[in-house]
Amino acid sequence: MAQQPPLNPGDEAEPGVPGSGEDLCPDCNGSGKQDGAECKTCGGTGKVIQGIGGG
């Protein structure tokens, strides 16, 4: 069984979970950097996993 990468602080769900999708990190606007360092919200990826849809 393949192990998923660890979640970043800005992730709301694991990748591939139904009702979730990838989005640009709201704190670094997708750059992966904040104040010259790796963005802590997205772990430097520039992306976060967000819940989508409404309920």
GUFI-873484 format. One record per residue (C-alpha): residue number from 1; residue in three letters; x, y, z. Coordinates in nm, 2 decimals, m for minus. Layout:
<atoms>
(atom NUM, "ALA", (X, Y, Z)),
...
</atoms>
This chain:
<atoms>
(atom 1, "MET", (0.00, 0.00, 0.00)),
(atom 2, "ALA", (0.15, 0.34, m0.10)),
(atom 3, "GLN", (0.18, 0.59, 0.18)),
(atom 4, "GLN", (0.04, 0.93, 0.11)),
(atom 5, "PRO", (0.26, 1.24, 0.17)),
(atom 6, "PRO", (0.20, 1.41, 0.50)),
(atom 7, "LEU", (m0.07, 1.68, 0.50)),
(atom 8, "ASN", (0.04, 2.04, 0.51)),
(atom 9, "PRO", (m0.12, 2.28, 0.77)),
(atom 10, "GLY", (m0.33, 2.44, 0.50)),
(atom 11, "ASP", (m0.48, 2.11, 0.37)),
(atom 12, "GLU", (m0.84, 2.03, 0.47)),
(atom 13, "ALA", (m0.83, 1.67, 0.34)),
(atom 14, "GLU", (m0.60, 1.41, 0.20)),
(atom 15, "PRO", (m0.55, 1.42, m0.18)),
(atom 16, "GLY", (m0.81, 1.22, m0.37)),
(atom 17, "VAL", (m1.08, 1.23, m0.10)),
(atom 18, "PRO", (m1.42, 1.28, m0.26)),
(atom 19, "GLY", (m1.55, 1.63, m0.22)),
(atom 20, "SER", (m1.19, 1.78, m0.22)),
(atom 21, "GLY", (m0.97, 1.94, m0.48)),
(atom 22, "GLU", (m0.64, 2.11, m0.52)),
(atom 23, "ASP", (m0.63, 2.49, m0.50)),
(atom 24, "LEU", (m0.36, 2.76, m0.48)),
(atom 25, "CYS", (m0.24, 2.83, m0.14)),
(atom 26, "PRO", (m0.41, 3.14, 0.00)),
(atom 27, "ASP", (m0.11, 3.26, 0.20)),
(atom 28, "CYS", (0.16, 3.25, m0.07)),
(atom 29, "ASN", (m0.07, 3.28, m0.38)),
(atom 30, "GLY", (0.08, 2.96, m0.52)),
(atom 31, "SER", (0.45, 3.07, m0.51)),
(atom 32, "GLY", (0.54, 2.83, m0.23)),
(atom 33, "LYS", (0.74, 3.10, m0.06)),
(atom 34, "GLN", (0.65, 3.36, 0.20)),
(atom 35, "ASP", (0.89, 3.63, 0.32)),
(atom 36, "GLY", (1.18, 3.46, 0.14)),
(atom 37, "ALA", (1.12, 3.12, 0.31)),
(atom 38, "GLU", (0.92, 2.81, 0.24)),
(atom 39, "CYS", (0.55, 2.88, 0.30)),
(atom 40, "LYS", (0.44, 2.70, 0.61)),
(atom 41, "THR", (0.08, 2.67, 0.50)),
(atom 42, "CYS", (0.14, 2.46, 0.19)),
(atom 43, "GLY", (0.49, 2.32, 0.27)),
(atom 44, "GLY", (0.64, 2.50, m0.02)),
(atom 45, "THR", (0.42, 2.33, m0.28)),
(atom 46, "GLY", (0.21, 2.64, m0.36)),
(atom 47, "LYS", (m0.10, 2.42, m0.34)),
(atom 48, "VAL", (m0.35, 2.31, m0.07)),
(atom 49, "ILE", (m0.63, 2.05, m0.07)),
(atom 50, "GLN", (m0.96, 2.22, m0.01)),
(atom 51, "GLY", (m1.31, 2.10, 0.05)),
(atom 52, "ILE", (m1.53, 2.18, m0.26)),
(atom 53, "GLY", (m1.90, 2.20, m0.31)),
(atom 54, "GLY", (m2.16, 2.29, m0.06)),
(atom 55, "GLY", (m2.37, 2.09, 0.17)),
</atoms>
